[in-house]
Amino acid sequence: MSWGTELWDQFDNLEKHTQWGIDVLEKYIKFVKERTEIEISYAKQLRNLSKKYQPKKNSKEEEEYKYTSCRAFLATLNEMNDYAGQHELISENMTSQITAELARFVQELKQERKSHFHDGRKAQQYIETFWKQLEASKRRFERDCKEADRAQQYFEKMDADINVTKADVEKARQQAQIRHQMAEDSKAEYSSVLQKFNHDQREHYHTHIPNIFQKIQEMEERRIVRIGECMKTYAEVDRQVIPIIGKCLDGITKAAESIDQKNDSLLVIEAFKSGFEPPGDIDFEDFTQPMKRTVSESSLSNSRWDGKSEPRPGSKSKGKLWPFIKKNKGGGPEDFSNLPPEQRRKKLQQKVDELNKEIQKEMDQRDALTKMKDVYIKNPQMGDAASVDHKLAELGQNMEKLRLEAQKFEGWLAEVEGRLPVRTEQSRRQSGMYDTQNTSAVNNCAQDRESSPDGSYTEEPSQESEMKVPVTEFDDEFDDEEPLPTIGTCKALYTFEGQNEGTISVMEGEMLYVIEEDKGDGWTRIRRNEDEEGYVPTSYVEVYLDKNAKGAMTYI
């Protein structure tokens, strides 16, 4: 089926149809372009999402990724980043293989279509012009024939009239012959033009127009084939990334399968294990016997780290000054003695490893400079060997400092590893007990450790100098005050060495008087005798308030 033979008279409709075909192509180009924009936007959102949940460097979040579940989540974020890259690839391929190619094809198609229809209009105009010439020749032949007939009739009339002169008759006869000759000439011209027109018209409708329409048909079929190929490419671009996307999803699945709940549980133990032992049984205290000081074998005093130290007799406490004593809010001592033994050991080991790495780094630099110096000595033209000496000396000093530092931490580490302590009663009660005693830095157990605001322990010897409150005029004022009345009694559950201003030392099992309740800061004010009173951690004593005071309450 050919448009040239079947649609020989549908020039205008073909022109409209081919224009519609180009519009369809441009619509498809717009569709693909919008799809690429969606892919780019989606990829950007995925990347932003992945970046948003990536752990920040040197932050607490980065430490959390030692757990397998967090590492699996990080792997998921990385896979999603690669997943986003595949969508960017889809956009890039669709733009280069479809949008750009189709845009060029449409421009070529428009030019070709314009050329074909220009040729068609030119052929149409030619045949129309020739038709007009044929019509003019026909009208001229018709007119000349009519003129010849009138001239003949006039001659015959003049020839029959006896009154007309012979000259007039001859003149009429000549005029009739001229008109007749003109009619014959017009006839011959009309016949010639008609034959030529018929020939050209056959050429027009059977050769020229079919050829032009055939080219237009081929152009339209190429357009149809091209849009089909682009649709296949559209699908193929998506299909090409499916294996990579599948690998991304497989990576997420593999990361999920790598989660090890047992391993994470062990990491929790490593992170928070204190190294203490569980508490032992508490001895029965017989209150039917007179009040006396007793020391339980399971008390804190028997679980010393650094050997037993006798409780310091308490002098008269400046009790009113206690709330104003300086709190221990520093970053902790250098030897990490503010941490439980197991955590301290891990921190010290980590510090030793870091120092060894730094020492190795300095040694590598020294070796490199030594080799450079040897090269300079052998080849002076390459450089001055003396210029390296200063740097070598500097490296030597740095290495010596690092070695001394490493030896210091190794000594602390050996000390901890050689005598991990038995856990004390206070540290064994509950993990939250550290937080209840973080309002001031005082010794809270027989390990000579102090509670700090963050709930950790601090060695007493290194902090004692900071905890002293200068004696001021206020001391005398408080010394002259009347002693507070007794509001109850208490029993010391554990030994406490009050080595800071405002605290008082007690022995396990000792009975004392309560003169001020815990006001929410974790400390209770007690009195041993007229000259000895001070604060002890509330969790170290069992308080029995007089019923006529505020009712019996027990702090455990």
Salt bridges, closest charged atoms under 4 A:
GLU15 OE2 - ARG121 NH2 1.96
GLU26 OE2 - LYS110 NZ 2.77
GLU39 OE2 - ARG35 NE 2.73
GLU39 OE1 - HIS87 ND1 2.54
GLU88 OE2 - ARG47 NE 2.94
GLU101 OE2 - ARG104 NH2 2.23
GLU101 OE1 - ARG226 NH2 3.78
GLU112 OE2 - HIS116 NE2 3.23
GLU112 OE1 - ARG222 NH2 2.28
GLU142 OE2 - LYS146 NZ 3.58
GLU147 OE2 - ARG150 NH2 2.16
GLU170 OE2 - ARG173 NH2 1.92
GLU184 OE2 - HIS180 NE2 3.90
GLU189 OE2 - ARG140 NH2 2.35
ASP200 OD2 - LYS196 NZ 3.21
ASP200 OD1 - HIS199 ND1 3.40
GLU220 OE2 - HIS17 NE2 3.39
GLU220 OE2 - ARG223 NH2 2.53
GLU236 OE1 - ARG239 NH1 2.99
ASP238 OD2 - ARG35 NH2 3.00
ASP306 OD1 - ARG419 NH2 3.01
GLU334 OE2 - LYS408 NZ 2.74
ASP335 OD2 - ARG344 NH2 3.37
GLU342 OE2 - ARG345 NH2 2.68
ASP367 OD1 - ARG366 NH2 3.75
ASP389 OD1 - LYS373 NZ 2.70
GLU405 OE1 - LYS408 NZ 3.43
GLU415 OE2 - ARG419 NH2 1.90
GLU425 OE2 - ARG428 NH2 3.01
GLU425 OE1 - ARG429 NH2 3.16
ASP448 OD2 - ARG304 NH2 2.65
GLU459 OE2 - ARG449 NH2 3.37
GLU464 OE2 - LYS468 NZ 3.59
ASP479 OD1 - LYS318 NZ 3.99
GLU510 OE2 - ARG293 NE 3.30
GLU510 OE2 - ARG528 NE 2.63
GLU516 OE1 - ARG525 NH1 3.41
GLU517 OE2 - LYS550 NZ 3.27
GLU532 OE1 - ARG528 NH1 3.00
GLU533 OE2 - ARG525 NH2 2.86
GLU533 OE1 - ARG527 NE 3.16
